[in-house]
Amino acid sequence: MSGLPKPGVQERILLHLRDYADFKSSVEVPFALSQMGIANAVAIARSNVPRAIASLKDSGLLVERQAHVSGVARKRKAYFLTDGGVGLAEETWLRLRAHPVHCILPNGSTERTDLGSVHKVLPFPMRPVDVIRYMDDNGVLDLRGLSADLVDRDLSKHVEKQLVSTVADLPRLRRFYGRERELDHIVNLLDARASTLLIPGIAGIGKTTVAAKLVEQFTHRRNILYHRCQDWEGARAFLESVAEWLANIGDSTFSDYLAATPVPQPSDAARMIVDSLAGSPSLIILDDYHKVTDATLHNVVQGVTLNLIDADDLVGLVLFSRSYKPVVAAKDAEGRIGSFVLPLDGLEPEATRQLLSGFEDLSDEQWLHIHGLSRGHPLVLELINRGAHADAYHESLEAYVSVEIFAKLSAEQKRVLSAIAVYRESVSLDALGQQDLDLDVLESLVEQGLARQADANTVDVHDLIREFLLRSLDAQQRQDLHRRCVAWYADHHDTPEQAIEYIHHLLECEEYGEAASLLSTEGRTLVARGHMEVLTLLNRLPMDEIGGEERARLRQITGEVLALQGRLDASSEVLELALPDADPQTSAQIRSTLADVALKQGRADDALSMHREALEGFIGIADEQGAARSYNNMGYLLRRKNDTKAALEAYGQVENILSSSKDPAGLVASRISLARALLDLGESDRARDHAIASFEATQDDEGGMLHARAQAVLGRYYARMQDRDLALHHYASAVESMAQGGDVVATVEIIMLLGEVHEDAGSVDEATEQYRQALVIAEANDLRMQIGELLSKLGGVTPDKQRRMEYLQRALAVFRELGAQSRMRDVQAQVHAAVMNR
């Protein structure tokens, strides 16, 4: 580690332009002096170059003029150092030439040097600014994936097309031998066409190392996402990684969809991922895929595999797994190849010899003996090379590791290794420092290959080592280690991920009371942020040992998660179990959730009855918010039954609560829902008053979800009043805020209303795009009424007659299932008009 910060952008620009100081008076200048040439050299976007050089220009250190640029048809802006700039560049070089550089050479060996001397060890010429560009923040220059041609290609890019690599979970590649045949096969398949590859292999066989080598091979050629699966994570962790990666590439569609969809639809997610990668050569690598237990993630991966069959772009999906089970389709329904299986076996004998660099004089007999003992297993070979004995034969790999490695560690080495292994992810040195451990032994453990340093401040162990370590601990030792983790996370659980780890360790050391308390208070917030893995934590609690009211709240959260996952029968069963223990407030909330579940199951009458029961509960405890919400829900259900009079009476009760409330600010959400409903019922004046009141009450929270919903209602009101400009203004502001996440139903309806405004203005393409976007979200969340409405909207604007009829027939089927007679008649009229070609 250099310990010094990487040279800044201005320093790199000075070094770059210093190399071309002689061209200041030339008529034709190199491409390197153009904006794009400078951007390529210092690894920034071309659009950022003017801002990066502004202070240099202002200080008289740099001049700009139009010049003929080599390889470019017309004149371009070029940049040159003045005499003062050249002097500053020389001073900068004299200062930076001592900057430490740690080179990893193509053969895997390492060399420590500095910027001024690095040219002596490089396998091909590189300027100092090129070395800095490829050097990481720790001063490491990895030359294994670099070549002179690649450096020249990066410097000569005329079009700005940034490739994005997200590989934060990838362990650092130390050494790599053999596997040339396997790698060539993998690369050739990925280069030939869009492909899915399943690469199974036993623990420690080198799957992650091959993944790292693949990343190295395709860096600077493709966008790359490496994701390591964990058995406690749900699909959300992977999908959020994909969304962030795609947004960095330049397509935020999937990110917007995910923000508005707590439980994504696998088929939609898979299609959107592949569509977002159109035109971008990309590679997605999923490591440790055998740990995945989430059916949603399995279905997404299977969907991506099938979508890639028809993809024209070079997009690859590679799954590394310990399981040899075919988890993705080998062929589709038409018999086309969907995936390839390429098992990883032990290394060949010659590669085995290369890994045994610690043996100065290795005879053929010893070499063959070690190869037979290890079966070509890279991790065992690495351990033998670092000092483990290779004299005795062992029946299994497990027996070898136990007898020859773990049994010969010192007590402190075992303590440190065990302390690392009990964490499910990489652990910071600060966390280990709190455990009264001798961290001086850490370096020796890394040298032996038993621990690995993820970065400067975090360490980890291989899964195989973790399994052996945890298996060797007795129950008391495990609990002691988990208690130390609890002590760390007690002060470090600000993020959802840390909170989940905190609860996990509490459960492991049987601190069920504290874990239950945390889940009871934080569980709903974690679920709202998409962390469905909360369900696995809830299932580990001994519910019979938890107090009645808290048990009811925990079952309430369990039922809500199951409902979000679409497991409606299981949700209803758990919620019913929670009712006998619930306090009045929780009981009313549970009945309200049961009503929502009943509505999703198509039992509208049961839903109405349950909302009435919930209402009685909220009134009994003087809960204005709960009562207002229940009246709004009842009004919605009554409207669906075409009982307008009863619906208006329910909405009148909401108005009564609002007028008599001592805390109207706490009822803004109910007022917004009321305004939206009154607009649908034609009560425009009453709706306007409530919409404006909501807008004014939330102005201090501009950008928040309530303010966005208030703007959406105002947008709808102005659209009804034919004021298109004001409607578009409020809708656009609302959608922008909704993109950050929130009420899914409201998001769908706002986007639909935005489409209506475009439709009224004659912008058919914009309207169609809005309706389709809303339909994706509605289908993912089983919003059947909204699905029907959107299908009828698309049936009204789609130019193609066949597609129009398909949309209308689907809308008719949805409304028939819902029993929405009036909407069925409206859609039948649309069908008739389409048939008559009107």
N, C-alpha and C positions, 0 to 999 in steps of 0.2 A: 504494500500500500504506500502511495507517495506521501500521503498526509497533507498535500498541497492542493488547493483548488485548481481545476482545469482552467487554462488561460481563457480569458473572456473574448467576446466577439470582436471588440475593437482591436485587441492585441492580435487576434488572428488575421484581421483585415490588414493591419500594418505589415505583418509578416508576409502575407500573400502579395500585396502590392509592391513590397520591397524587392521581390524576385523579378518584377517587370519595370523597374525604375528607368531602364534605358529606352523605353518606348514612348517617353513623354512627348517627343517632337515628331513621332512617326505619323505618316498619313494613314497607313493600315496597321491596326493593332490586334493583338491576340484576343480570342474570345474570352480569355480569363479576366480581361479588364472591363467586360460588360457587367451589367447588373446580375445576369444569370450566372456568369462565370464566377463572380464574387460569391454569390449565394451557394454555388456548388462547392467552392473551396472551403468556406467556413461553416457549411451545414446549417444554413438558415433559409427561410422562404424568400423568394425573389422580392416579394412585396415588402419585406422587412429591411431590405438593403438601404433604401433612402433614409430611414430612421436611424439605422445603425451607423451611417457615415455622417449624419447631420452635424454632430459636434466637431468631427474632424474638419469638415468644410468650414464651419463657423470659426474655427481656430486657425484657418489658413494652412492647414497641414495637407489638404487634398483639394484638387481641382477637378471639375467636370466639364467635358466638351463632347460634341458630336464627332464621331470618327467612323471610318470604314472598319468594320469588325470582320475578321477572317471567318469565312463560312456563312456569313449573313448577307442577304441581298442588299438591304438598305442600311443607311447610317444608323448607328445606335449611340446612346450615351456611354461614354467610357470614363474611367476614373484613374487619376494619376497622383502620386505623391509629389508635393513641392519639395524644395531643398530642406525646409524645416521638417517636413513629414518623413523624408528619408533619414534625417538625423534621429528623429524619434523612433523610427523603425529599427535603426541600428542599436539604439539604447535598449529597446524592447528585446531584441534578439540576444544581446549580451546578458540581459537579466534572465531570460527564459531558457537559455541553452543549458543551464544547470538543473532544469526541471526533471525530476526522476521519471524514468520510463521502465516498466516491467514488461519485457517482450516474451510472448509465447510463440516460439518458432514453429514452422510447419511440421517438424518432426516431433513436436510435443515438449521439447526441452525449453528451459526458461533462461533468460539473460537479463540481468539488471544493469541499466545504463542511464544515460540522460539524453536530452534532446540534441545536445551538441555532438554526441558521439554515437547516436543510435544508428547512423548510416553505416557504421562499421559492421553491424550485426544483421542488417536487413538483407533479405535474399534478393531484393530488387530495389532500385532507387526510389526514394520518396522524399519530398520536400518536408521541412519541419511542420508546415501548416497541414500537410496531409497526415502526418503522424498524429497530430493533435486531433484531427477530425475523427479518426478511427479509434482513438484512445478513450477508454471509459473514465468515469469520474474518480476511479481509484488509481489512475495512471497505468492501467494494464492495456497493452496493445496486443491483440490476438491476431497473429498473422496466418493462422491455419485456414481461414476462409478468404484470404486476400490474394490478389495477383496483380501484376502490373496492368493487365488489360482491364481489370475491374476498376482500379484507381483511375485510369484514363477515361473509362466510360462514365464514371461518376462526375469527373471534372468537365466532361464535354456535353452533358445533357442540355439540350436546347429548349426542352419543354419541361415545365415544373410539374412533376408527378411524384409526390412524396409517397414512399412505401412506409407502412406502419407496422412495427413489430411490438407485440405485447407478450413478453416472456418472463414476467416477474417471478413466477414460481419455479423457473428452471434452475436446477442446481448447476454450479460451475463445473465445466468439463475439465477434468484433470489430465487424463491420458486416454488415448484411443488407439487400439491396435486391432487388426483383423476387420472382419465384417465388410470387406470391400465388395464381395459378391452380393451380400444382402442389401447393402446400401445402393449399389448400382441398380439392382432389381427394383428397389423402392423408388429411386429417383426416375428411372426410365418409365415406370408405370405412371407416376405423377406428371411427368413431362409429356406423356402421350395423349392424355385426355383427362377430363374431370373424373376423379376416382375416389373411392373409399377403400382404405386398406385397414384390415384388422391384423395386428401383429401380437400374437400371444407368446408368452414365455414364462418360465418359472421365476420365483422371486430371486433377484440378484443376478439374473442372466444378462443384464445390460440393456434393458428396454429404455430406461431413462437416458442412458448414454447414447443410444442410437437416436433417440428423440433430439438430444442436444446436437448431435452431428447433423441431423436433418435441418434443424434451425440454422446451423452454420452454413449448410449447403445452399439453402434458399434465401438467406439474408442478402439483401440488395437485388433479389430477383422477384420476390413476392411479398405481399402483406402476410404477416405471420401472427397467429394467436396460439400460444401454448397455455394449456390449462391443466392443472393437476387436480384430479377428482379426489374428494374426501368422503368417507362413508357417512359423516354426520351432516353433510351439506345436501340441500335439495337442488332442484333444477335452477332455482333462482340465481344462485352464485354463478353458474356457468353462463346463463342467459344475460346477466348483467355485465359479465366480462365481454361477451360478444357485442352487446349493445354499445359499450364504451369504445371498443375496438372499431366497430363500424362507424361510429360518430367521428372518431379520429381520422378514419379513411375519408370521410366526407359525406356519409349518409346517416342521418339521424332518425330515419323512419322507424327502425326497430326500437330505438331508444324511446321514442314518443309512445309507441305501442306498449312497451313494457311498463312505462310510467303510469299508464292508464289502466293496466290490466294486472290485478293481483295474481291471477292464475292463468297464464297464457295457454292458448289452445295449441297443442303440439304441431298440428298440421299447418296452422297459420304461421307459427314461429319458424318452422323449417322452411316454408316457402319464402318468407320475408328475408331470412338470412341469405338464402341462395340468390334471391332477386337483388339484394343490396350489394352482392359481390359481382354482379354483372359488369364485365369490362375491367375487372381488377384481378390480376393473377394473385391468388391467395392460397394459404395453407392453414388449416385448423388442426392442431394436435391435441388430443385428449389422452393424458397419461393416467395410469392406475384406474382404468375404466372398470375393472372388476369390483371397485368399491361402490359403484353407483347402485343405489337401491330405489331411487325415485323413478316411478313409472313415467312421469312426464318427461324427464330427461332422456330416458330410453326412447320414448316415442319421437321426441324432437330429433335425436340422432338418426333414428330409422327414417324419419321424414326427409332429413337432409340427404341421406344416402340415395333415396328414390328420386329426389329432385335433381341430384347431380347427374343422373343418367341422361337427362335431356339438356344439361347445361352445355353451352358452347365454349365457355371460358375455362381457363386452366385453374380450376379450384379443386383442392384436395382436402380430404378428411382422413386423418390417420388416428387409429385407436390402438393404444398399447394396453395390454391386459394380461393378468395371470391366468384368466379363464380361457380355455380353448373352445368354449361354447360359442356357436355362431350367433352373435347378438344383433347383426344387421343382415338384411336380405342379400343372399347371394345373387338372385335374379329377380326381376320384376314379373308382373303377370303376363307380359308378352315374351318372357324368356330372355330379355336383355340382361347382360351382366351388371350387377349392382355393386358388388364388392369383391375384393380379393383377400385371401387369408395367407399370410406369410409368417409361419412360426419361426421364432428365434431359438436356436439350439446352442450348445456349447461352442466355444471357440475352436478353430482348427489348431493342430499341434504347433504350427509355425508361429501363430499369433500368441500361443501360450508361452513360447520361449521368449518372445519380445516383452511380455508382461513381467517376466522374472528377471528384471534388470538388477535386482539386489544380489543375485548370485554371480560372483565374479568368474567362477570356473564350473560351469554346469555341464556334467557329462550327459551323453545321450541316454544312459540308463536312468540317471536321476530325473532327467527331463521327462521321459516317458512315464516314470513312476508318478511324478507330480501331476502330469496330465491325466493319468488314469484315476488318481485320487480325487482330483477336482472335477473330473468329467468336463473339463474345459469351461468351468464356471468362473466368470471374470471376477466376481467379488471374492471368492475363495482364493483365487490366484493372487489377487491384490493383497489379501491378508497374509498369505504365505510369503509373498515377496517382501512384506513389511515386518517379517520376523516370526510368524507363526510356524510351528513345527510341521514337517511334512514326512515324518518317518513312519507313523503308524497308519494302518488302514482302518477306516471307520465305515460302519454300515450305511450311514446316511450323512447328508450335508449337515443336518441339525446336530448330530452327534459330534461331527468334526468341529463345528463352531463352538459347541458347548465345552468340549474337552480341551481343545488346542488353543482356544482364544480366551473365552470368558473366564475359565478356571485359572488362567495365568495372569489376569489383571490384578493390580493392587487394589486394596480396599477403597482408596480414594478415587481411583479411576472408575471403579464400579459405581460409586456414589454419584460421580459427575455424569456418567453415561445414563444412569437410571433417572437422574433429575431432568436430563434433556428428553429422554424417551417418553416420559409421562405426559409431556405436552403433545398435543395432536398436530401442531404446526411448528414451524421454526420458532425458537425461543430467543429473546434478547438476552444479552450478557448481563443487563441490569437485573433481570428477573433471577438469573442464576446467582448473581452477586448477593442477593438477599438471603441465600440459603446456607451461609457459612460453609461454602465449598472452597476447596483449593483449586482455583481456576488455572493455576500454572500447569496442571496436568492436561489441560484442554489441548494444548499444542501437540503433545505426544499422541493424544487420541486421534487428532486430525491426521497426523503423520502416519499412524497405523491404519488409517482408512476406516476407523470405527465411528468417528464423528466427522461431520463435514460443515464447512463454514459457508453459509448462504451468502453473506456479505460481511462488511466490516463489523457489524454489531449483532448478528444473529447466527445461531448454530442449529444444526439438525442432525438426525441420524437416519440411515437407510431404513426403510420399512422392515426389512428382514432382521436387521439388528434390533430394531424396536420390539418386534415380536418376540425374539429370543430373550431380551432383557425383561420384558413384562411377564413372560411366562415363568421366569426364574424367581420372581418376587412372590413372597407370601402375602396374604391379605393385609396384614398389619403394615408391612413395608409399603404396599401400594397406597394404603390410606394415608400414611405419613407423607408420602410424596404428593399426593393430591391435596393434602392440607397446605403444603407449601405453595402450591399453585393457587389455592384459594386465597392465601395471604397476599399474593401478588395481585391477583385480579380484583381483590376487594378495593384496591385503590386505582385500578386501571380497567374499568369496564364502561367507559364513556361511549364507545361505538357499539352497534348491535352485535357485531362479530365477537367483541370482547365480552359482552354480556352473556352471550350464548356459551362461550367457553367457561365463564365464571360459574354458570348454572351447572354445566357438565361436571366440573370438578367438585362442586358441592354435592352433586348426586353420587359421584364416585366415592366420596368419603362419608356417605350416608348422612349428610347434613340436610335431611329432607325438609325440615321446618323452614330453614333459610331459603332453600331452593324453591319451595312452594310459595313462600312470601314474595320472592322476586318474580316468579312466573305470574303470580296473581296480580302484581302491580305493573309489571313491564310487559307481560305476555301479549296483550292486545296491541300495544305499540309496536312490538317486534313483528307481529303478524301483519299489521297495517303497512309495514315497510317491506313486506314480501318474504319474510323469513319463515317459511312453512316448516322448517326443521324444528320449530318450537314444539310441533306435535310429538316428535320422538322424545323430547325431554319430558313432556307431559305424561307420556305413556310409561316412563320409568319411575314415576312417583307412586308410592304405595298409598293409593287413595283412601283405603280403609283406616290408615293411621293419621289422616289429616282432619282437622276440625270441620264441622259441618258447613259453615258459611263459606270458609275458604275453599273447601272441596267443591262447593257449588260454583264458585267463580272460576275455578280451574276447569271444571267440566263445561262451563259456559264457553270458555276460550276454545276448548277441544271441539265442541260442537260447531263453533264459528269457523274454525279451520277446516273441518270436514265439509262444511257447507261450501266454502270457497273452493275446495278440491272437487266439488260436484258429487260427493258421497252423501247424498241427501238422506237416505234411509238411516245410515249410521249417525249422521248429525242429529236427526230427530230423536233417535234412541238415546244418545248421550244427553241431549238437552232435557229430555223427559226425566232421566235419572237425576239431573241436577235440581229439579224443582222442589222436591221435599226438603232439601237442606238450605234452600236459598232464603236470604233476607228479603223483605218486601221489594226493595229497589232491584236487586238482582233478579228476583222472580218476574217482575214486570219486563225487564230487559230480555229475559229468556223467552217469555211468551211472545214478545215482539219478533225475536229471531225465529222462533217456531213458525210464526205467521209468514215471514219471508220465505222460509223453507217450503211451507205449504204452497205458497204462490208459485215457486219455481217448479213444484211437482204438479202444477195445474189444478190445485184444489183451492179455487178462489173463495168459495163459501167458507171453508175451514179457516182460511187466512183471515177473512173478515171477522169471524167469530173470535179468533185468537187475539186480533188487534183490540177487540172490545174488552176482552179479559185483561190485556195489558193496560188498556186505558183506565180500567177500574183500579188497577194497582197503582198507576202513576197518580191518579186523583187521590187515592187513599194516603199517599205520603207527600202530597202537595208538590209533586214534581212537575213544574210548568213545562219544562222542555220535553219531558217524556210524553205528557198529555198532548201537547201541541203536535208533536211528531206523530202520535197515534191517530189524532183526528185527521191529519193530512193523509196518512196512509189509508185510513178508512174512506176518505173522500176519493182517493185514486181508485180504490176497488169498487166503490159505488158508481163512479163514472164508467168503469169498464162494464158494469151491469146495466148501463144506460138509465140509471136512477139519478137523474140530474138534480131533482128536488132534494133528495136525501144527501147528495154530495154537497150541495150548496149549504145545507144545514150544518154539515160537519165543518165546512170551511168557515161558516159563521162562528162556530165555537172557537176556532183558532183566533179569529179576530177579537172575540171576547177576552181570551187569555192575553192577547197582546195589549189590549186597551187597559186591562186591570193590573198588568204585571209591574212589579217594582224593579225588575231587572230586564228591561226590553233588549239590552245588548246581548243577553244570553239566549235570546229567541230569534236572532237574525236569520239563522238557517231555516227555521220554520217559516218566517215571514217570506223568505225567498221562494220556498216551495209553494207557499200560498199564492204569491203573485203569479207564479208560472201556471198554477192550476186555474186561477181566475181568468187569466188570458185565454186558456183553452176553452173555457166556458163562455167566452164572449163578454165577460165583465171587465171591459177595458179600463174604465175610470178607477175602479177599486184596485185593479192590478197595477195601474200606473202609480197610485199613491204608495202602495207597499213596495214597489220596485225602487222608487226614488228614496223612500225612507231607508231601505236596505243599502242602497248605494251610498247615501250620506253617512250611515252608521259605520260603514266599513272603509271609509276613505283613508283613515289613519293606517289601515293595513293594506295599502295599495300593493298589489302583486300577490296578496294572499288568496287562498281558495274562496273564502266567503265573498271577497270583493269581486273575484272573477265571476262567481255565480250571480251576484247582483248585476254585474254588467251584462251577463248573458240574458237575464230577464228584461233589462232595459233595451237590449238589442232586439229581442223578440217584440217588445211593445212598439218600438219605432218602425220595425218592419211592417207590423200591422197597420201603422199610421202612414205607410208609404214613404217614410223618410229613409231612403236607402243609405245615404252617407253616414248618418248617425248610427244606423243599424250595423253597418260594416265596421265602424269605429269600435263600438262596444263589443261586437262579436270577436273581432280580431284580438282585442286586448284580453278578452276572456279565454280564448283558445291558447294564447301565449302563456298565460298563467297556468291553465289546466295541463299544459304539457309537462309541468313539474310534478304532476301526480295529483290525485284527489278523487272526487266522486265520479265513478265510472259512468253512471247513468247520466249525470249532468254533462260529462264530457261528450258522450254520444249525442245528446240532444243539442248541445251548442254547435257541434260540427254540422249536424243536420240542418240547423237553422241558418248557419252560414251558407250552406249549400242552397237553401231556399232563396236567400238574398241574391246569390249569383244567378240562380235560375230566373228570378223575376227580372234581372237586368239583362237577360239574354245570353249570359256567359255559360253555355251548356257544358263545355269541357271542365271549367272550374267547378261547376255544380256537381258533375258526375264524380270528379276526383274526391270532393268532400264527402259525398254519400258513400263511396266505396271505402274511404278511410274509416268512417263511422261504422260501417257494416262489419269490418274486420274486428273492431273492438266489441261491438254488440254480440257477435257470434261467439267470441272468446269468453264472454261473461254470461252467456245464456239469457240475454235480455230479449225475450221473445217478442214482446210487443214492439220494441224498437226495431227488431229485425224485420218484422212485417212492414212497419212504416217505411224503413229504408228500402226494402225490396220494391214497394209500390212507388217510391220516389224514383228509383233507378228505372223502373218500368215506364215512368213518365218522361224521362229525359234521354234515354239511350236511343241513338239514331237507328241502329240496326234492328229491323223488325223481329228477327228470330230471337235475339238477345232480350228484346223488350218483352216478348211473350214469355220467355223463360223466367224473367224476374217476376212478372205478374202472376204466373202460375204458382211460383214459390210463395209469393205474398199471400195468395188466396189460401194455400194450404196452411200457412201459419195462422191466419186469422180464423180459419175454420177450426183448427185445433184449440184456439183460445176461446172460441164461441163469440167472437166479436162480429155480430151480425151486421151492424151498420157499416163497418169497415169492409166486410165481405162484399156488400152491395156496391160500395164505392169502387172496389178493385174490379168487380165484374163489369162495371161500366167502362173502366179503363181497358179491360180485355176486349170488350165489344168495339170500342173505338180503335184499338190496335188492329183487330180483324178487318174492320172496314177501312183501315189504312188512313185514318184521320189524324 
